[in-house]
Amino acid sequence: MLEKTYDSAAVEPKIAKAWDDADAFRAGANAKAGAESFTIVIPPPNVTGSLHMGHALNNTLQDIMVRFERMRGKDVLWQPGMDHAGIATQMVVERQLAERKLPGRREMGREAFVERVWEWKEESGGLIFNQLKRLGASCDWSRERFTMDEGLSKAVLEVFVTLYKEGLIYRGKRLVNWDPKFETAISDLEVESREVEGHMWHFKYPLAGGETYTYVEKDADGNIVLSEERNYISIATTR
């Protein structure tokens, strides 16, 4: 008898098992002889938690393309993986330690803290891959990768060295954002701006040799509202 409502918890595990038993998503599965290859490397989700609706949409679109090309007989690989998300992962683990009233990273020492981070990665990473599997993502799950895998780290280093030698990237000085808590540089994407009350300081720097110039200010219509001779330049700063 047909149930009135669809019971996903009862149906989907059976379908997933059938896919696994058939090895349906293995790279090259059901490909025609000499078929053209088609590969998508999954944008690796951060290992900092569970997936959200954005991941569901993004991976569904990839799954549509992968399944379509697989049906066309191409040699298809959808490569699954996860991103270590260094600073974000450190923040999550430190927050957990604080909530459980356990020693922090400084009290634990580097080796013990890194070991705790790896333990948490295994816990969180398993959840993320299980979510993708429940979503029905047709990845080749025998090829799971992590951005800190030794092979990937070597590949990234090799690419950076090659790009540097070819003059496509350079090393130089640049202002960066500094996190005083974690004592490391962070990207602009990780900075949360907020407005604070402060002071605007004005400094006058006299010109050498008594030099002067005509200082002019105009309104929005271009009319001169101030014109005077000055023997200094004025600098305003909040620092």
C-alpha positions as CSV (number, residue, x, y, z in Angstrom):
1,M,0.0,0.0,0.0
2,L,1.3,3.4,-0.9
3,E,2.0,5.7,2.1
4,K,0.2,9.0,2.2
5,T,3.4,10.9,2.9
6,Y,6.9,10.3,1.6
7,D,9.2,8.9,4.4
8,S,12.7,10.0,3.3
9,A,14.3,8.3,6.3
10,A,13.0,5.0,5.1
11,V,13.6,5.4,1.4
12,E,16.8,7.3,1.0
13,P,19.1,4.9,2.9
14,K,18.0,2.1,0.6
15,I,18.8,4.1,-2.5
16,A,22.2,5.2,-1.1
17,K,23.1,1.6,-0.3
18,A,22.2,0.5,-3.9
19,W,24.5,3.3,-5.2
20,D,27.3,2.1,-2.9
21,D,26.8,-1.6,-3.8
22,A,26.9,-0.7,-7.5
23,D,30.0,1.6,-7.1
24,A,27.9,4.0,-9.2
25,F,29.9,7.1,-8.5
26,R,33.4,5.8,-8.9
27,A,35.5,7.9,-11.3
28,G,35.0,6.6,-14.8
29,A,32.0,4.4,-13.8
30,N,29.9,3.5,-16.9
31,A,32.1,5.6,-19.1
32,K,32.3,4.7,-22.8
33,A,35.6,3.4,-24.2
34,G,37.9,6.4,-24.9
35,A,35.3,8.8,-23.5
36,E,36.1,12.5,-22.8
37,S,36.8,13.2,-19.2
38,F,34.7,15.6,-17.1
39,T,35.8,16.6,-13.6
40,I,34.5,18.9,-10.9
41,V,36.6,19.5,-7.7
42,I,34.0,20.3,-5.0
43,P,34.6,23.7,-3.5
44,P,35.7,22.3,-0.2
45,P,33.5,23.2,2.7
46,N,35.2,24.4,5.9
47,V,35.6,21.8,8.6
48,T,34.3,24.3,11.1
49,G,30.8,23.0,11.4
50,S,27.8,21.7,9.5
51,L,26.6,22.5,6.0
52,H,23.9,25.2,5.4
53,M,21.4,25.9,2.6
54,G,24.0,27.6,0.5
55,H,26.0,24.3,0.4
56,A,22.8,22.4,-0.5
57,L,22.1,24.7,-3.4
58,N,25.7,24.8,-4.7
59,N,26.2,21.0,-4.5
60,T,22.9,20.3,-6.0
61,L,23.9,22.3,-9.1
62,Q,27.2,20.5,-9.3
63,D,25.4,17.1,-8.9
64,I,23.1,18.0,-11.8
65,M,26.0,18.6,-14.1
66,V,27.9,15.5,-13.0
67,R,25.0,13.2,-13.4
68,F,24.2,14.7,-16.8
69,E,27.7,14.1,-18.1
70,R,27.8,10.6,-16.6
71,M,24.6,9.8,-18.5
72,R,26.3,11.0,-21.7
73,G,28.9,8.3,-21.1
74,K,31.8,10.6,-20.2
75,D,34.6,9.6,-17.8
76,V,33.3,11.6,-14.8
77,L,34.9,12.5,-11.5
78,W,33.3,14.6,-8.8
79,Q,36.2,15.0,-6.3
80,P,35.0,15.5,-2.7
81,G,37.1,17.2,0.0
82,M,37.3,19.6,2.9
83,D,39.1,22.8,3.8
84,H,41.0,23.0,7.1
85,A,40.0,26.7,7.6
86,G,42.9,27.3,9.9
87,I,42.1,30.3,12.0
88,A,38.3,29.7,12.0
89,T,39.0,26.1,13.2
90,Q,41.3,27.3,15.9
91,M,38.6,29.8,17.1
92,V,36.0,27.0,17.3
93,V,38.2,24.6,19.2
94,E,39.3,27.4,21.7
95,R,35.6,28.3,22.2
96,Q,34.8,24.7,23.0
97,L,37.6,24.5,25.5
98,A,36.4,27.6,27.2
99,E,32.8,26.4,27.4
100,R,33.9,23.2,28.9
101,K,36.2,25.0,31.3
102,L,39.2,23.1,30.0
103,P,42.8,24.5,29.8
104,G,43.3,26.8,26.8
105,R,45.9,26.4,24.0
106,R,48.6,28.2,25.9
107,E,48.1,26.0,29.0
108,M,47.9,22.9,26.9
109,G,50.9,23.6,24.8
110,R,51.3,23.4,21.1
111,E,51.4,19.6,20.6
112,A,48.4,18.9,22.8
113,F,46.3,21.7,21.2
114,V,47.1,20.6,17.7
115,E,46.1,17.0,18.6
116,R,42.8,18.3,20.0
117,V,42.2,20.2,16.7
118,W,42.8,17.1,14.7
119,E,40.3,15.2,16.9
120,W,37.7,17.9,16.3
121,K,38.4,17.8,12.6
122,E,37.6,14.1,12.5
123,E,34.3,14.7,14.4
124,S,33.2,17.6,12.3
125,G,34.5,16.2,9.0
126,G,32.5,13.0,9.4
127,L,29.3,15.0,9.9
128,I,29.9,17.1,6.8
129,F,30.5,14.1,4.5
130,N,27.5,12.4,5.9
131,Q,25.4,15.4,5.2
132,L,26.6,15.4,1.6
133,K,25.8,11.8,1.2
134,R,22.3,12.3,2.7
135,L,21.9,15.0,0.1
136,G,22.6,12.4,-2.6
137,A,25.9,14.0,-3.8
138,S,27.3,11.6,-6.4
139,C,31.0,12.1,-5.5
140,D,33.6,9.4,-5.7
141,W,33.8,8.8,-1.9
142,S,36.8,6.6,-2.3
143,R,38.9,9.7,-3.1
144,E,38.1,12.0,-0.1
145,R,40.8,14.7,0.3
146,F,41.7,17.3,2.9
147,T,43.6,20.5,2.2
148,M,46.3,19.5,4.7
149,D,46.9,16.1,3.1
150,E,50.7,15.8,2.5
151,G,50.2,15.4,-1.3
152,L,48.1,18.6,-1.6
153,S,50.5,20.6,0.6
154,K,53.4,19.6,-1.7
155,A,51.3,20.5,-4.8
156,V,50.4,23.9,-3.5
157,L,54.1,24.6,-2.6
158,E,55.2,23.5,-6.1
159,V,52.6,25.7,-7.8
160,F,53.6,28.8,-5.8
161,V,57.3,28.3,-6.5
162,T,56.5,27.8,-10.2
163,L,54.4,31.0,-10.3
164,Y,57.1,32.9,-8.5
165,K,59.8,31.8,-10.9
166,E,57.6,32.7,-13.9
167,G,57.0,36.2,-12.5
168,L,53.3,35.7,-12.1
169,I,53.3,36.4,-8.3
170,Y,55.7,38.4,-6.2
171,R,56.7,38.9,-2.6
172,G,56.4,42.4,-1.2
173,K,55.4,44.5,1.8
174,R,51.8,45.1,2.4
175,L,49.6,46.4,5.3
176,V,47.8,43.4,6.9
177,N,45.2,42.9,9.6
178,W,46.6,41.7,12.9
179,D,44.6,39.7,15.4
180,P,46.0,40.5,18.8
181,K,44.2,37.5,20.4
182,F,45.5,34.8,18.0
183,E,48.7,36.8,17.3
184,T,48.5,36.2,13.5
185,A,47.7,38.0,10.3
186,I,44.1,37.5,9.0
187,S,42.5,38.3,5.7
188,D,40.1,41.2,5.0
189,L,37.3,38.6,4.8
190,E,37.7,37.7,8.4
191,V,37.6,41.3,9.7
192,E,34.3,42.6,11.2
193,S,34.2,46.4,11.0
194,R,32.4,48.4,13.7
195,E,32.0,52.1,14.4
196,V,33.6,53.5,17.6
197,E,33.7,57.0,19.0
198,G,37.2,58.5,18.8
199,H,39.1,61.8,18.1
200,M,40.2,63.5,14.9
201,W,43.6,65.1,15.4
202,H,44.8,68.0,13.2
203,F,48.5,68.7,12.8
204,K,50.1,71.7,11.1
205,Y,53.5,71.0,9.4
206,P,55.3,74.3,8.4
207,L,56.8,74.5,4.9
208,A,60.5,74.8,4.6
209,G,62.1,78.2,3.8
210,G,58.9,80.1,4.6
211,E,57.2,79.0,1.4
212,T,53.5,79.8,1.0
213,Y,50.6,78.7,-1.2
214,T,47.0,79.6,-1.8
215,Y,44.6,77.3,0.0
216,V,41.1,77.1,-1.5
217,E,37.9,75.4,-0.3
218,K,34.8,75.1,-2.5
219,D,31.2,74.2,-1.7
220,A,29.1,71.5,-3.6
221,D,28.4,74.0,-6.4
222,G,32.0,74.8,-7.0
223,N,31.8,78.3,-5.3
224,I,34.9,79.4,-3.4
225,V,34.0,79.6,0.3
226,L,37.6,80.0,1.6
227,S,40.8,81.3,0.1
228,E,43.9,82.1,2.1
229,E,47.7,82.0,2.0
230,R,49.2,79.3,4.1
231,N,52.8,78.5,5.1
232,Y,51.9,75.0,6.3
233,I,50.1,71.9,5.4
234,S,47.4,70.4,7.6
235,I,47.1,66.7,8.3
236,A,44.1,65.1,10.0
237,T,44.2,61.6,11.5
238,T,42.5,59.4,14.1
239,R,45.7,57.8,15.3
